[in-house]
Amino acid sequence: MGIGTLAHTVGHLPLNQLTEKLRGRGVDFVQLALSKAISDIDTSLGKLSPGLANHIGEQFQRAGIRIGVLGCYINPIHPDPQQRRHEINRFKEHLRYARDLGTSIVATETADLTTYLTQDPERYEAIGWELFKQTVEELAEEAERWGVHIGLEPVFTHTLSSTEKMVRILEEVPSSNLGVVFDPVNLLPPTAIHAQEAFLDEAFAAFGDRIVLAHLKDVIVQDGNLKSVRSGEGIFQTKSFLEKLHRAKPGVDISLEQLTDETMNDAFHYVRSLMS
């Protein structure tokens, strides 16, 4: 299993400085959000090309680091149709150039579950779901065209708010180019904090075969709410999760979150110690 993190964990920097700062840190791969990580190259919609994508990928390769996934976190149900179209087009552009950058996965979350609550308190979930499904259908067609994967990340408070909804979108959009970015802490309901084994077993049984990337962090309970912290600092059953993940998807990449430049080394050491 490759261990990585967000490229912008070490800062929003010129490309050469970014890769040099990541070099030699034990990072197998990065999740690269282009605009968040690279400060000296315009990667906004319409600017990517095969040459530019290859150039960026080559700088990471020279530092001994893979680009494991592109983070292109759009709002697939944005209430403004023009803004939604812009974000869809940006994601599609990432899909087109993913392989030139050296990866085959483009990942996104799915926006707030309550986006349409004020518009229609009774049907807000259904409205959001229908727009989400339409967006995923369009993106899946583009992913199939380019032979790459879409990584959808379910989050407890987002449109994909549960294990059941993750299964539902995979069934309603039956594309083999759709995959799951499984962040168990993001999907964990507060009611399941003391039943983590059952939660994990249910999730792996439901979509374990569709996982294309794992995210990893820890969690604490603060004022009755769950708060994310870096691995090793909370009560998430990390070792059990890693064992289940290895059985379901041996060799899958794991991206560590909630890190800073200063805490990255300790977190990597902790996770690797659980995998030995």
Salt bridges, closest charged atoms under 4 A:
GLU20 OE2 - ARG23 NH2 2.70
ASP28 OD2 - ARG272 NH2 2.96
ASP42 OD2 - LYS47 NZ 3.74
GLU109 OE1 - HIS158 ND1 3.77
GLU125 OE1 - LYS165 NZ 2.68
GLU138 OE2 - ARG85 NH1 2.73
GLU138 OE2 - LYS92 NZ 2.89
GLU141 OE2 - ARG145 NH2 3.31
GLU142 OE2 - ARG96 NH1 3.49
GLU142 OE1 - ARG145 NH1 2.62
GLU153 OE1 - HIS215 ND1 3.48
GLU172 OE1 - LYS133 NZ 3.78
GLU172 OE2 - ARG168 NE 2.72
ASP183 OD2 - HIS215 ND1 3.95
ASP183 OD2 - LYS217 NZ 2.37
GLU197 OE1 - LYS244 NZ 2.99
ASP201 OD1 - LYS244 NZ 2.68
GLU233 OE2 - ARG230 NH2 3.66
GLU243 OE2 - LYS239 NZ 3.79
ASP253 OD1 - ARG66 NH2 2.91
GLU257 OE2 - HIS215 ND1 3.08
GLU257 OE1 - LYS217 NZ 2.73
ASP261 OD2 - LYS21 NZ 3.19
ASP261 OD1 - ARG25 NH2 2.92
